[in-house]
Amino acid sequence: MSRHTIRHISLFTQTLLGMAAALLLLYTPSDASPFAREFISGIEAYQAGRYTEAIKKWRAIADDGVTNGELFYNLGNAHLKADHLGPAILWYERALRLLPNDPDLRFNLNYARSLTKDTPEEGATPIMRILFFWKYQLSRRTITISAITGNIIFWVLLAGWRLTRRRGLWRAAVVTSVPTFILVLTAAFNFYEAAHLKQAIILPVKVSVRSGLQETDTELFVLHAGAKVQVVRDSKEHYQIRYSTGKTGWVDRSAAGLIDAVHPSPNK
């Protein structure tokens, strides 16, 4: 399959995005204008096939603190067209956190994964994805907002029942409490996962995973661009990573991009 089979933003969508950026340029304070200019310039560079330039401009927006699924998706597309497999998968994974149901994003991510050389162990099994579908079908932000909203509704209904003693309010509060409790637990696990179960993507074409922090330490195994790993520990300049059962070792921090760290450093 050719790398040109990736799905791009439709021309109509690009036009709308460009118009939105132009409106931002006209109607927002001057400090927002550079974002609009960089965004429009990135679209123009991408459409002209200047993918490295598009990456530079869109990455400048991300580095300034903009967290947006479409922006990350665009960065993934540009990196893939520029043959940067590791960074492409990294930005697709970051976009997936915000746009879990986007079919084009999932298509491109799966295609990019098909180009990787390492075969990972399965993460969540199909049955787990069915039983806990909301975790995989909703973004973390959506789950958190839903949990907060459910809590508010539950306490309002409970307060209403305490004041009026209407049984309908009590039944509604009980019904609301079940999905709310599930969402709260899911949101809590998501926070724990983001803080303690850090995942990263290998960025270089090839990297040696070693037994220690020195270049002279034993090479345990080799990973290639796009491999997803779990970060077990980190030091000032290195990550201890786990790729699969029995495969744990150290790599330079520059060799792995954290999925949940959206603004780590310019080279990612």
C-alpha positions in Angstrom: 0.0 0.0 0.0 1.4 3.4 -1.0 1.9 6.0 1.7 -0.3 8.3 -0.5 -3.4 6.4 0.5 -3.7 8.4 3.8 -6.9 10.3 4.1 -6.4 14.1 4.2 -8.7 16.8 5.4 -11.3 17.4 2.7 -10.9 20.6 0.6 -14.2 21.8 2.0 -13.0 21.2 5.6 -9.7 23.0 4.8 -11.6 25.9 3.4 -13.8 26.2 6.5 -10.7 25.9 8.7 -9.0 28.6 6.7 -12.1 30.9 7.0 -12.2 30.3 10.8 -8.6 31.2 11.1 -9.1 34.3 9.1 -12.0 35.3 11.3 -9.8 34.8 14.3 -7.2 37.1 12.6 -9.8 39.8 12.2 -11.9 39.6 15.4 -9.6 38.5 18.1 -6.9 40.4 20.0 -3.6 41.0 18.2 -1.8 38.3 20.3 -4.0 35.7 18.6 -3.2 36.9 15.1 0.1 34.9 14.8 -1.8 31.7 15.5 -4.2 32.4 12.6 -1.3 33.3 10.3 0.6 30.2 11.1 -2.5 28.0 10.7 -3.3 29.4 7.3 0.3 29.2 6.2 0.4 25.6 7.3 -2.6 24.7 5.2 -1.1 26.4 2.2 2.3 24.6 2.7 0.6 21.3 3.1 -1.5 21.7 0.0 1.6 22.7 -2.0 3.4 19.5 -0.8 5.8 21.4 1.5 5.2 19.1 4.4 8.2 20.0 6.5 7.2 23.7 6.4 3.6 22.7 7.3 4.9 20.7 10.3 7.0 23.7 11.5 4.1 26.1 11.4 1.5 23.8 13.0 4.0 22.7 15.6 4.6 26.3 16.5 0.9 26.6 17.3 1.0 23.4 19.4 4.1 24.5 21.3 2.3 27.7 22.2 -0.3 25.7 24.2 -3.1 25.0 21.7 -4.6 21.6 22.3 -6.8 20.6 19.4 -7.5 17.2 17.9 -7.7 18.5 14.3 -4.4 20.3 14.7 -2.7 17.1 16.0 -4.3 15.1 13.2 -2.9 17.5 10.6 0.5 17.2 12.2 0.2 13.4 11.9 -0.7 13.7 8.2 2.2 16.0 7.5 4.7 13.9 9.3 3.5 10.7 7.5 3.7 12.5 4.1 7.2 13.6 5.0 8.2 9.9 5.9 8.5 10.6 9.6 6.7 7.5 10.8 7.5 7.8 14.5 6.3 11.4 14.9 3.3 10.7 12.6 2.1 7.9 14.9 2.8 10.1 18.0 0.6 12.9 16.7 -2.1 10.6 15.6 -2.1 9.0 19.1 -2.4 12.5 20.6 -5.2 13.3 18.3 -7.0 10.1 19.2 -7.1 11.2 22.8 -9.3 14.1 21.7 -11.1 12.6 18.7 -11.7 8.9 19.6 -14.5 8.4 17.1 -13.0 10.2 14.0 -13.0 7.5 11.2 -10.3 9.2 9.1 -8.0 9.6 12.1 -8.4 5.9 13.0 -7.9 4.9 9.3 -4.6 6.9 9.1 -3.4 5.7 12.5 -4.0 2.0 11.6 -2.3 2.5 8.2 0.7 4.1 9.9 0.8 1.3 12.4 0.9 -1.2 9.5 4.2 0.4 8.4 5.9 -0.3 11.7 8.5 -3.2 12.0 7.8 -4.3 15.6 4.9 -6.4 16.6 3.5 -5.4 20.0 1.6 -7.4 22.5 -2.2 -6.7 22.4 -3.3 -4.1 24.9 -7.0 -4.2 25.7 -8.7 -7.3 24.4 -11.7 -7.1 22.1 -14.0 -8.3 25.0 -12.6 -5.5 27.2 -13.3 -3.0 24.5 -16.9 -4.2 24.3 -17.5 -4.4 28.1 -16.0 -0.9 28.7 -16.9 0.6 25.4 -17.3 4.1 26.8 -13.7 4.3 27.8 -12.6 3.6 24.2 -15.4 5.5 22.4 -15.3 8.7 24.4 -12.4 11.1 24.9 -11.0 11.7 28.3 -12.3 15.2 28.3 -15.8 14.0 27.4 -15.8 11.4 30.2 -14.6 14.0 32.8 -17.2 16.5 31.8 -19.9 13.8 31.7 -18.9 12.7 35.2 -19.1 16.2 36.6 -22.4 16.9 34.9 -23.9 13.6 36.2 -22.8 14.5 39.7 -24.5 17.9 39.5 -27.7 16.3 38.2 -27.6 13.7 40.9 -27.2 16.2 43.8 -29.8 18.5 42.4 -32.3 15.6 42.2 -31.4 14.4 45.7 -31.8 18.0 47.0 -35.1 18.2 45.3 -36.3 15.0 46.8 -35.1 16.1 50.3 -37.2 19.3 49.9 -40.3 17.9 48.3 -40.2 14.1 49.2 -41.4 13.4 45.7 -40.7 9.7 44.9 -40.1 10.5 41.2 -37.1 12.6 42.1 -35.7 9.9 44.3 -36.1 7.3 41.5 -34.4 9.7 39.0 -31.5 10.3 41.5 -31.0 6.5 41.9 -31.1 6.0 38.1 -28.6 8.9 37.5 -26.2 7.6 40.2 -25.4 4.4 38.4 -23.9 5.8 35.1 -22.5 8.8 37.1 -20.6 6.4 39.4 -19.2 4.5 36.4 -18.1 7.7 34.7 -16.4 8.9 37.9 -14.5 5.7 38.3 -13.5 5.8 34.6 -12.4 9.5 34.9 -10.4 8.6 38.0 -8.7 5.7 36.2 -7.9 8.0 33.2 -6.2 10.5 35.5 -4.2 7.6 37.2 -3.3 6.2 33.7 -2.1 9.6 32.5 0.0 10.2 35.6 1.4 6.7 36.3 0.9 4.6 33.1 2.7 6.8 30.7 2.9 5.6 27.1 5.3 6.8 24.5 6.1 6.3 20.8 9.6 5.5 19.5 10.6 8.4 17.2 13.9 7.4 15.4 14.0 4.9 12.6 15.9 2.6 14.9 16.9 2.7 18.5 18.9 0.4 20.8 17.3 -0.4 24.2 20.1 -0.9 26.7 20.5 -2.4 30.2 21.7 0.9 31.6 22.2 4.6 30.9 25.5 4.4 29.1 26.2 3.9 25.4 28.5 1.1 26.4 25.9 -0.9 28.3 24.5 -4.1 26.8 22.0 -3.8 24.0 19.0 -5.8 25.1 16.9 -5.4 22.0 16.1 -2.9 19.2 12.9 -1.0 18.5 11.9 0.9 15.4 9.9 4.0 14.6 6.3 4.0 15.7 6.6 1.3 18.4 4.4 2.0 21.4 6.0 1.5 24.8 5.2 2.1 28.4 7.5 4.4 30.4 8.4 2.7 33.7 10.9 5.2 35.1 12.6 8.3 33.9 15.8 10.1 34.7 17.2 13.4 33.6 18.2 12.2 30.1 16.7 8.7 29.8 13.5 6.7 30.0 13.2 3.1 31.2 10.7 1.6 28.9 8.7 -1.6 28.7 7.8 -2.8 25.2 6.3 -6.2 26.1 6.7 -8.9 28.7 10.4 -9.5 29.4 11.4 -6.5 27.2 12.5 -3.6 29.5 15.4 -1.3 29.1 16.7 2.3 28.8 16.6 4.7 25.9 17.5 8.4 25.5 14.5 10.7 26.3 14.8 12.2 22.8 14.1 8.7 21.3 10.6 8.5 22.8 7.7 11.0 22.6 5.2 10.9 25.5 1.6 10.6 24.1 0.2 12.7 27.0 2.9 15.3 26.9 1.6 17.5 24.1 4.3 20.2 24.3 7.5 18.3 25.2 10.2 19.8 22.9 10.5 21.2 19.4 12.1 18.1 17.9 9.0 16.0 18.5 
